[in-house]
Amino acid sequence: MVEIRRRFRAMELITILNRCHRFRGFVYQHAHFSADKKSIEVAVRPRKGSAAVCSRCHLPAPGYDQLAERRFEFIPLWGFLVFLLYTMRRVNCRRCGIVAVEEVPWGDGKRTLTKAYMLFLARWARRLSWKETAEAFRTSWDKVFDAVEHVVTFGLEHRVLGQIDAIGVDEIQYAKGHKYLTLVYQIDLDVTRLLWVGRERTIESFPGFFTVIGDALHILDRFHIVAKMNKALDEIRAGESRRIASEGGVPVLKKSRWLLLKREENLKTEQRFRLRDLLRYNLKTVRAYLLKEAFQQLWDYNSPAWAGKFLDDWCRQVMRSRIEPMKNIARSLRQHRELILNYFRAQKLLSSGVVEGLNNKAKVTMRKSYGFRTFRCLELALYHSLGKLPEPESTHEFF
């Protein structure tokens, strides 16, 4: 009776595996607990009459001999580690002219993890940090790395880019010492995803990228234009505030930073009254603020010609203002005039707000990692989280 029950339990486990993870040409022979009762071992054998497959040309080849039994780590079951035990065959492949180890459908090269387990770990590594994923499933950080690398490599090889209407390029700092990543995103209306990760922020970091993408219309980032202008205004305010304090004047600019940097529609009623009172003073800060607010009219234009005329007039007015930080902004805008007008040539359909949002997700991915020590780890994590890459097919969804 005891022996019948044992066979029945083993049969149930093998039945489940055959239902959710069956491989053509192979048979689950039997399942049992390991000697320490901490893991389940499932023996696998080739089906009678099935030929081994060469790992080089991926075609059947005659057998040569057998190697020692290998253990492939499978998805944990009910708190037990699960291993597939299989004796690898070698084949004498006449097409390749070599003796090679056979290819097994559940494995990937010399990795000891099964493809199903790597996909399982990689999906959890997208939700948790790699360290937490390793701890949750009683495995190592290196195995989680292998799993993510396997899934990302598959996704990059099988992704279909199709038509790309718009891309966004930006950079984020990933380590101390002015080390930056260059990130290229696809920001079409129907899809936003990471296309490419480049090391450093130089033109040499784009080898072949635009050869793949083709011709592109370069648009200067509107977000950063406004950010640079706000930074210049804040610099003027801080300098003038210090000057007034040193001369013993009335501190009219005290606590006025956000009054000047906020958009007018975002000001509260009390702040509106304070700003109105502040604008009565003949201060360099006030003049810079009025120039900044006047510049916002540029984004109301639809025609590149009229937008260019307004931009030229605004720059001339600023150059006569004797406000050096604002004059630096005007010089920069003149230098990048055509790139700014490309925003209107693209019919104002493109916004860098999506890029900034994706950058925030990229930074969260880096923080969640508890610090990747190599560029390769960081590259894999970003592709895995933001690339929306296709994943290997699975015979069953494991939760």
C-alpha positions in Angstrom: 0.0 0.0 0.0 2.9 2.4 0.8 4.6 1.7 -2.5 1.3 2.3 -4.4 0.8 5.7 -2.7 4.4 6.7 -3.5 3.9 5.8 -7.1 0.7 7.7 -7.2 2.3 10.9 -5.8 5.1 10.7 -8.3 2.7 10.1 -11.1 0.8 13.2 -10.2 3.9 15.4 -10.2 5.0 14.0 -13.6 1.4 14.5 -14.9 1.6 18.2 -14.0 5.0 18.6 -15.7 3.7 16.9 -18.8 0.7 19.2 -18.9 2.5 22.5 -18.4 6.1 21.8 -19.5 6.3 19.0 -22.0 9.2 18.5 -24.5 9.0 16.6 -27.7 11.5 13.8 -27.8 12.0 13.6 -24.0 10.2 11.8 -21.2 9.9 12.5 -17.4 11.0 9.2 -16.0 10.4 9.5 -12.3 10.4 12.1 -9.4 11.8 11.8 -5.9 13.1 13.7 -2.9 16.8 14.3 -2.6 18.7 12.6 0.2 18.4 15.7 2.4 14.7 16.0 1.7 15.1 19.7 0.7 14.7 19.4 -3.0 12.8 17.4 -5.6 14.7 15.7 -8.4 13.0 14.8 -11.7 14.8 12.4 -13.9 14.5 13.0 -17.7 15.4 10.6 -20.5 15.3 10.7 -24.3 12.2 9.1 -25.9 13.1 5.9 -27.6 14.0 6.4 -31.2 14.5 10.2 -30.9 17.7 11.6 -32.3 19.8 14.1 -30.5 20.1 17.6 -31.9 23.4 19.3 -32.6 23.9 22.5 -30.6 25.7 24.2 -33.5 23.4 23.6 -36.5 20.3 22.8 -34.5 19.6 19.7 -36.7 19.4 16.0 -35.7 22.7 14.1 -35.7 23.9 10.6 -34.9 25.0 9.9 -31.4 28.6 9.6 -30.2 28.6 8.9 -26.5 27.2 10.2 -23.2 28.5 12.6 -20.6 28.0 12.7 -16.8 24.5 13.5 -15.5 23.7 17.2 -15.2 21.3 19.1 -12.9 19.1 21.8 -14.3 17.4 24.1 -11.8 13.7 24.4 -12.4 11.0 26.6 -10.8 10.6 25.9 -7.1 7.5 23.9 -6.1 5.7 24.3 -2.7 8.8 25.6 -1.1 11.1 22.9 -2.5 13.9 23.4 -5.0 13.3 21.4 -8.2 16.0 20.0 -10.4 15.8 18.2 -13.7 18.4 15.4 -13.9 19.6 14.5 -17.4 22.5 12.6 -18.9 23.7 14.7 -21.8 24.5 13.0 -25.1 27.3 14.0 -27.6 26.7 13.9 -31.3 29.0 13.3 -34.3 27.7 16.1 -36.6 28.9 15.6 -40.1 27.5 18.9 -41.2 29.6 20.8 -38.6 32.5 18.3 -38.8 32.8 18.2 -35.0 31.7 16.2 -32.0 29.3 18.5 -30.0 27.1 18.3 -27.0 23.4 17.9 -27.8 21.0 20.8 -27.6 18.2 20.3 -25.0 14.9 22.4 -25.3 14.8 23.3 -21.6 18.4 24.6 -21.4 20.5 27.4 -22.8 24.1 26.5 -23.5 26.1 25.8 -20.4 23.7 27.5 -18.0 22.5 25.4 -15.2 19.1 27.1 -15.1 16.2 26.0 -17.2 14.7 28.5 -19.6 11.4 28.4 -17.7 13.2 29.2 -14.5 15.1 32.1 -16.1 11.9 33.6 -17.5 10.3 33.1 -14.0 13.2 34.9 -12.2 13.4 37.7 -14.9 9.7 38.6 -14.5 10.1 38.9 -10.7 13.3 40.9 -11.2 11.2 43.5 -13.0 9.1 43.9 -10.0 11.6 43.5 -7.2 15.3 44.3 -7.0 17.7 41.6 -8.1 18.9 41.0 -4.6 15.3 40.7 -3.2 14.4 38.3 -6.1 17.4 36.1 -5.2 16.6 36.0 -1.5 12.9 35.3 -2.1 13.6 32.2 -4.2 16.7 31.0 -2.4 19.0 31.5 -5.2 22.0 33.7 -5.9 22.3 37.2 -7.4 24.5 35.8 -10.2 21.7 33.5 -11.3 19.2 36.3 -11.4 21.7 38.2 -13.5 21.9 35.2 -15.9 18.2 35.0 -16.1 17.8 38.7 -17.0 20.6 38.5 -19.5 19.0 35.5 -21.2 15.6 37.3 -21.5 17.0 40.6 -22.6 19.3 39.0 -25.2 16.3 37.1 -26.6 14.2 40.3 -26.7 16.8 42.4 -28.4 17.3 39.7 -31.1 13.6 39.3 -31.7 12.2 42.8 -31.3 10.7 44.5 -34.4 11.1 48.2 -34.4 8.8 49.0 -37.3 8.2 52.6 -38.2 9.5 55.1 -35.6 8.0 58.6 -35.9 9.7 60.3 -33.0 12.6 59.6 -30.6 13.9 61.4 -27.5 17.5 61.5 -26.5 18.6 62.4 -23.0 21.3 61.6 -20.5 21.3 60.7 -16.8 24.2 60.4 -14.4 24.7 56.8 -13.2 27.9 57.1 -11.1 30.1 59.6 -9.4 32.8 61.4 -11.5 30.6 62.8 -14.3 29.7 59.3 -15.6 26.6 59.6 -17.8 24.4 57.3 -19.8 22.9 58.3 -23.1 19.4 57.0 -23.4 17.3 56.9 -26.7 13.6 56.4 -26.4 10.8 55.9 -28.9 8.1 58.4 -28.0 5.4 57.8 -30.5 1.8 58.3 -29.5 1.1 54.5 -29.3 4.3 53.3 -27.8 7.0 54.6 -25.5 10.0 52.4 -24.8 13.8 52.4 -24.5 15.5 51.8 -27.8 19.2 52.1 -27.0 21.6 52.6 -24.1 24.9 54.3 -24.8 27.9 54.8 -22.5 29.0 58.4 -21.8 27.5 61.4 -23.6 29.7 62.0 -26.6 29.0 61.7 -30.3 31.2 58.6 -30.4 28.6 56.9 -28.2 26.2 56.6 -31.1 28.0 54.1 -33.4 25.5 53.1 -36.0 22.4 54.1 -34.2 21.2 56.7 -36.6 22.3 54.4 -39.5 19.5 52.1 -38.3 17.0 54.8 -37.6 17.6 56.9 -40.7 17.2 60.6 -41.2 15.7 62.5 -38.2 14.5 66.0 -37.5 16.4 67.3 -34.5 14.3 69.3 -32.1 15.7 71.2 -29.2 14.2 70.2 -25.9 11.5 72.8 -24.9 11.7 71.5 -21.3 15.3 72.4 -20.9 14.9 75.8 -22.6 12.5 76.8 -19.9 14.6 75.1 -17.2 17.7 77.1 -18.3 15.7 80.3 -18.3 14.4 79.6 -14.8 17.9 78.9 -13.6 19.1 82.2 -15.0 16.3 84.1 -13.3 17.0 82.4 -9.9 20.6 83.4 -10.2 19.7 87.0 -10.8 17.2 87.0 -7.9 19.8 85.5 -5.5 22.5 87.9 -6.5 20.3 91.0 -6.3 18.9 89.8 -2.9 22.4 89.6 -1.5 23.2 93.0 -2.8 20.2 94.6 -1.2 21.0 92.9 2.1 24.6 94.2 2.0 23.4 97.7 1.4 20.9 97.6 4.2 17.8 97.9 2.0 14.3 96.5 2.4 14.4 92.8 1.7 11.7 92.9 -0.9 13.0 89.7 -2.6 12.9 87.6 0.5 10.9 84.4 0.1 10.1 85.3 -3.5 11.8 82.5 -5.3 8.7 80.4 -6.1 6.7 83.5 -6.9 9.0 84.1 -9.8 9.6 80.5 -10.9 6.0 79.1 -10.8 3.8 79.5 -13.7 1.2 82.2 -13.2 -1.8 79.8 -13.4 -0.3 77.7 -10.6 0.0 80.6 -8.1 -2.4 80.8 -5.1 -4.4 83.9 -4.5 -2.1 85.2 -1.8 0.9 84.6 -4.0 -0.7 86.5 -6.9 -1.1 89.6 -4.6 2.5 89.3 -3.5 3.8 89.0 -7.0 1.7 92.1 -8.1 3.3 94.1 -5.3 6.8 92.8 -6.2 6.4 93.8 -9.9 6.1 97.5 -8.9 9.8 97.7 -8.0 12.3 98.6 -10.6 14.6 95.7 -10.0 16.8 93.7 -12.3 15.0 90.6 -11.1 11.6 92.0 -12.1 12.9 92.9 -15.6 14.3 89.4 -16.0 11.0 87.9 -14.9 9.1 90.0 -17.4 11.4 88.9 -20.2 10.9 85.3 -19.2 7.2 85.7 -19.2 7.3 87.4 -22.6 9.2 84.5 -24.0 6.3 82.1 -23.3 4.4 83.7 -26.2 6.8 81.8 -28.5 5.0 78.5 -27.9 1.6 80.0 -29.0 2.8 80.4 -32.6 2.1 77.7 -35.3 4.1 79.1 -38.2 7.9 78.5 -38.0 8.4 81.9 -39.8 6.4 83.9 -37.3 8.0 82.0 -34.4 11.4 82.8 -35.8 10.6 86.5 -36.1 9.3 86.6 -32.5 12.5 84.8 -31.3 14.8 87.2 -33.1 12.9 90.2 -31.7 13.0 88.8 -28.1 16.8 88.1 -28.4 17.5 91.7 -29.6 15.5 93.1 -26.6 17.3 90.9 -24.1 20.7 91.8 -25.5 19.9 95.5 -24.7 18.8 94.7 -21.2 22.3 94.7 -19.5 21.2 91.5 -17.6 24.1 89.2 -18.2 22.5 85.8 -17.3 19.6 86.6 -19.6 22.0 87.7 -22.4 23.7 84.3 -22.1 20.3 82.7 -22.7 19.7 84.8 -25.7 23.1 83.9 -27.2 22.4 80.2 -26.7 18.9 80.6 -28.4 20.5 82.4 -31.3 23.0 79.6 -31.7 20.3 76.9 -31.7 17.7 78.9 -33.6 16.9 76.3 -36.3 16.6 73.5 -33.7 14.1 75.5 -31.8 12.1 76.2 -34.9 12.0 72.5 -35.8 9.5 72.2 -32.9 7.1 74.2 -35.0 8.0 72.4 -38.2 7.0 69.2 -36.5 3.6 70.9 -35.8 4.2 71.0 -32.1 3.3 67.3 -31.8 6.4 66.3 -29.9 7.0 67.0 -26.2 10.0 66.1 -24.0 7.8 65.5 -21.0 7.6 61.8 -22.0 11.4 61.6 -22.0 11.6 63.2 -18.5 9.1 60.7 -17.3 11.0 57.7 -18.7 14.2 59.2 -17.2 12.6 59.1 -13.8 11.7 55.4 -14.3 15.3 54.7 -15.3 16.5 56.4 -12.1 14.1 54.3 -10.1 15.4 51.2 -11.8 19.0 52.1 -10.8 18.1 53.0 -7.2 16.1 49.7 -6.8 19.1 47.8 -7.8 21.0 48.8 -4.7 23.9 49.9 -7.0 25.0 48.0 -10.1 28.8 47.9 -10.2 29.2 47.4 -14.0 27.7 49.1 -17.1 26.6 45.7 -18.4 24.3 45.1 -15.3 22.8 48.6 -15.6 22.3 48.2 -19.4 20.4 44.9 -18.9 18.3 46.3 -16.1 17.2 49.3 -18.2 16.4 47.2 -21.3 14.5 44.8 -19.0 12.4 47.4 -17.3 11.9 50.0 -20.1 12.5 48.2 -23.4 9.2 46.4 -23.7 11.0 43.5 -25.3 9.4 40.3 -26.5 9.9 37.4 -24.1 10.7 33.7 -24.9 7.6 31.5 -25.3 6.5 29.5 -22.4 4.3 26.5 -22.3 2.7 27.6 -19.1 2.3 30.8 -17.0 4.0 30.4 -13.7 2.9 32.7 -11.0 
